[in-house]
């Protein structure tokens, strides 16, 4: 029988590839956009992770979501350091969320409030994605805009408390396999993973409209 973690990875592969193929991300990784586009993307991440991590603290004791609340994953503080570097000390009064970002963050908040297993779907798609593919973005940013290696501007992508990402991901997949619920509930979680990718892709589409290639 296929493990739940394998089911999630397989079922959401198409949406994952759509995100990777987004015009904005392709242009960013292709060195075609300026640092302002990267900073704007970082702003959107801050709103998403505010939703994820404010909920995480409330869900720490939840039997379903609680095992996934791992402080070594938390990204908000690193994002705030990056935004201070990218936008300056007054960044909080200047940043703004795109409508697509508000929709994404709102869905995370809704799941955290009403359906902890759905929150796990968003937790998985974000943190494991940033722990893996996010390193490509970090490397590109360092080379394109001269950020210090794993320093200011890209601290979001540096998981200092996870020295062995491969081992961490294996342990994470074991947590997914142990998520309680019948087959119907697991299918609902898989569907929410797909929705998370769609919401994330919506943010990339909006950023692509804000930063067309001609910019």
Backbone torsions as a table, in degrees:
resi	resn	phi	psi	omega
1	UNK	NA	134.7	-178.0
2	UNK	-67.0	133.9	179.2
3	UNK	-69.0	156.7	-179.1
4	UNK	-64.3	-40.2	179.9
5	UNK	-63.2	-38.1	177.3
6	UNK	-67.5	-40.2	178.2
7	UNK	-59.1	-45.2	180.0
8	UNK	-62.3	-47.2	-178.0
9	UNK	-63.4	-40.3	-178.7
10	UNK	-71.0	-44.8	-173.8
11	UNK	-69.7	-28.0	-176.8
12	UNK	-101.1	7.5	-175.6
13	UNK	-61.1	-40.4	-178.1
14	UNK	-62.7	-45.3	178.9
15	UNK	-65.1	-37.0	178.4
16	UNK	-61.2	-43.0	179.6
17	UNK	-67.0	-34.4	177.3
18	UNK	-62.8	-40.7	177.6
19	UNK	-63.1	-46.4	-178.0
20	UNK	-62.9	-29.0	-177.1
21	UNK	-91.4	3.3	-178.1
22	UNK	-59.5	146.6	-177.3
23	UNK	-59.8	-45.0	-178.0
24	UNK	-60.9	-48.1	-177.7
25	UNK	-66.5	-39.4	177.9
26	UNK	-62.3	-42.9	178.7
27	UNK	-66.3	-38.2	179.8
28	UNK	-65.6	-47.9	-179.5
29	UNK	-71.6	-21.0	179.3
30	UNK	-88.7	11.4	177.2
31	UNK	62.4	30.1	-176.3
32	UNK	-101.6	-7.7	-178.2
33	UNK	-117.7	157.0	-179.4
34	UNK	-85.1	175.4	-176.7
35	UNK	-65.3	-24.7	179.0
36	UNK	-64.2	-35.8	177.1
37	UNK	-65.2	-41.3	177.4
38	UNK	-63.5	-41.8	178.9
39	UNK	-64.7	-39.3	179.6
40	UNK	-64.8	-39.2	175.9
41	UNK	-63.6	-40.6	178.7
42	UNK	-61.9	-37.6	175.9
43	UNK	-57.7	-45.6	-176.8
44	UNK	-64.9	-38.4	177.1
45	UNK	-60.8	-37.6	-179.0
46	UNK	-61.0	-42.9	179.2
47	UNK	-65.7	-40.0	179.5
48	UNK	-65.2	-44.4	-177.5
49	UNK	-75.4	-24.5	170.8
50	UNK	-60.0	-43.3	179.1
51	UNK	-66.8	-44.8	-178.5
52	UNK	-62.5	-46.3	-169.2
53	UNK	-87.9	-25.4	171.9
54	UNK	-67.7	-35.8	177.1
55	UNK	-71.3	-35.7	-177.6
56	UNK	-58.3	-40.7	-178.6
57	UNK	-65.4	-33.5	177.6
58	UNK	-75.1	-26.7	-174.7
59	UNK	-95.9	4.2	-174.6
60	UNK	-56.1	-32.0	-179.4
61	UNK	-97.3	5.0	-178.3
62	UNK	-74.2	136.1	-177.0
63	UNK	-65.1	-26.3	-179.8
64	UNK	-91.8	-55.5	-175.3
65	UNK	-83.8	-25.5	-174.2
66	UNK	-53.0	-44.5	-178.7
67	UNK	-61.2	-18.8	-178.7
68	UNK	-89.3	-10.2	-179.5
69	UNK	-78.1	98.3	-175.6
70	UNK	-122.2	110.2	-177.6
71	UNK	-55.8	-28.3	-179.4
72	UNK	-67.0	-14.0	176.5
73	UNK	-88.0	-22.5	-170.1
74	UNK	-54.2	135.5	-173.5
75	UNK	-117.5	-10.0	-172.7
76	UNK	-59.7	-45.9	-178.3
77	UNK	-62.2	-40.6	178.8
78	UNK	-66.0	-40.5	177.4
79	UNK	-61.3	-39.2	-179.3
80	UNK	-67.7	-36.3	174.0
81	UNK	-64.1	-43.3	179.8
82	UNK	-63.2	-42.8	-178.3
83	UNK	-68.4	-34.3	175.9
84	UNK	-64.2	-37.3	178.5
85	UNK	-71.7	-42.3	-174.8
86	UNK	-79.4	-35.7	-173.0
87	UNK	-113.5	-11.6	-180.0
88	UNK	98.0	169.0	-174.0
89	UNK	-62.1	-21.8	179.3
90	UNK	-95.7	25.8	-171.5
91	UNK	-61.7	-31.3	-176.1
92	UNK	-61.5	-32.3	-179.4
93	UNK	-84.7	-7.1	-175.8
94	UNK	-108.3	-24.6	-175.7
95	UNK	-75.0	153.4	178.4
96	UNK	-147.2	148.6	179.6
97	UNK	-93.9	135.5	171.9
98	UNK	-68.8	154.0	177.0
99	UNK	-53.7	-38.3	179.1
100	UNK	-65.7	-33.7	178.4
101	UNK	-69.9	-40.8	178.0
102	UNK	-62.5	-38.2	177.5
103	UNK	-64.6	-43.7	179.4
104	UNK	-61.8	-52.8	-179.6
105	UNK	-62.7	-36.9	179.4
106	UNK	-64.5	-37.9	178.9
107	UNK	-68.0	-38.3	176.6
108	UNK	-60.7	-46.4	-180.0
109	UNK	-61.7	-40.7	179.7
110	UNK	-63.1	-45.3	179.1
111	UNK	-64.6	-43.0	-179.5
112	UNK	-59.9	-35.0	-178.3
113	UNK	-78.2	-41.7	-168.8
114	UNK	-110.9	-18.9	-171.2
115	UNK	-154.5	84.1	-176.5
116	UNK	-54.5	-33.2	178.4
117	UNK	-65.5	-33.5	175.0
118	UNK	-67.3	-36.1	175.1
119	UNK	-60.5	-39.3	178.0
120	UNK	-58.8	-38.4	178.5
121	UNK	-59.6	-43.2	178.9
122	UNK	-70.7	-37.9	177.4
123	UNK	-58.2	-47.6	-179.2
124	UNK	-61.6	-51.3	-175.0
125	UNK	-63.9	-32.6	-178.5
126	UNK	-80.7	-60.9	-169.5
127	UNK	-67.3	-43.8	-179.9
128	UNK	-70.1	-29.6	175.2
129	UNK	-66.6	-42.4	-178.7
130	UNK	-73.3	-30.9	178.0
131	UNK	-70.6	-25.2	-177.8
132	UNK	-103.1	-85.7	-175.7
133	UNK	-64.4	-22.5	178.9
134	UNK	-59.9	-24.2	-179.4
135	UNK	-68.1	-26.6	175.7
136	UNK	-67.5	-40.8	178.4
137	UNK	-64.1	-43.6	179.2
138	UNK	-58.9	-48.0	-178.8
139	UNK	-60.6	-41.6	178.7
140	UNK	-64.0	-44.4	-179.2
141	UNK	-62.9	-41.6	179.4
142	UNK	-62.3	-42.8	-177.7
143	UNK	-76.0	-36.0	-174.6
144	UNK	-78.7	-42.8	-173.5
145	UNK	-114.4	8.6	172.6
146	UNK	72.1	24.3	175.9
147	UNK	-66.1	148.4	174.9
148	UNK	-62.7	142.9	-178.3
149	UNK	-57.9	120.6	-179.8
150	UNK	58.3	28.9	-177.1
151	UNK	-111.9	-154.5	-177.6
152	UNK	-56.2	135.8	-178.4
153	UNK	101.0	-29.4	-178.2
154	UNK	-129.7	19.9	-178.7
155	UNK	-64.0	-26.4	177.5
156	UNK	-53.7	-35.2	-174.3
157	UNK	-88.2	0.0	-175.5
158	UNK	-105.1	109.1	-179.3
159	UNK	-96.4	80.3	-173.0
160	UNK	-63.4	-28.1	-177.4
161	UNK	-90.6	8.5	176.9
162	UNK	-123.9	83.2	-175.6
163	UNK	-68.6	-23.9	-178.8
164	UNK	-126.7	85.7	-177.3
165	UNK	-58.2	-36.5	-178.7
166	UNK	-63.4	-43.8	178.6
167	UNK	-67.0	-37.8	179.2
168	UNK	-62.8	-43.7	-178.9
169	UNK	-65.1	-37.3	176.7
170	UNK	-62.4	-42.5	178.3
171	UNK	-65.7	-35.6	179.3
172	UNK	-65.1	-43.8	179.2
173	UNK	-62.6	-33.8	175.9
174	UNK	-65.3	-36.9	175.5
175	UNK	-63.2	-41.5	177.8
176	UNK	-61.4	-42.5	-179.3
177	UNK	-63.2	-24.9	-177.6
178	UNK	-93.2	0.4	179.4
179	UNK	-60.4	126.9	-178.8
180	UNK	-73.1	151.7	177.0
181	UNK	141.4	153.5	179.0
182	UNK	-81.7	-177.5	-176.2
183	UNK	-61.0	-38.4	179.3
184	UNK	-62.8	-43.0	179.5
185	UNK	-64.8	-39.8	179.2
186	UNK	-65.6	-36.8	176.4
187	UNK	-66.2	-36.2	175.9
188	UNK	-63.3	-40.1	178.9
189	UNK	-64.9	-43.2	177.6
190	UNK	-60.0	-43.1	178.3
191	UNK	-62.1	-36.3	178.5
192	UNK	-70.2	-32.8	173.2
193	UNK	-60.4	-44.1	178.1
194	UNK	-62.2	-40.9	179.2
195	UNK	-63.7	-39.2	178.6
196	UNK	-60.2	-43.5	177.7
197	UNK	-63.6	-39.8	179.0
198	UNK	-63.5	-41.4	178.6
199	UNK	-66.1	-41.2	177.1
200	UNK	-63.1	-41.5	178.7
201	UNK	-65.6	-32.3	175.9
202	UNK	-61.8	-36.2	176.2
203	UNK	-65.8	-43.0	178.4
204	UNK	-63.6	-38.9	178.2
205	UNK	-62.7	-42.7	179.3
206	UNK	-65.4	-39.9	177.2
207	UNK	-65.9	-35.9	177.5
208	UNK	-63.4	-35.2	176.7
209	UNK	-71.2	-33.6	179.8
210	UNK	-76.4	-28.2	-179.4
211	UNK	-128.3	72.5	176.9
212	UNK	-65.2	161.2	-175.3
213	UNK	-56.8	-31.2	-179.1
214	UNK	-62.4	-19.1	179.3
215	UNK	-70.2	NA	NA
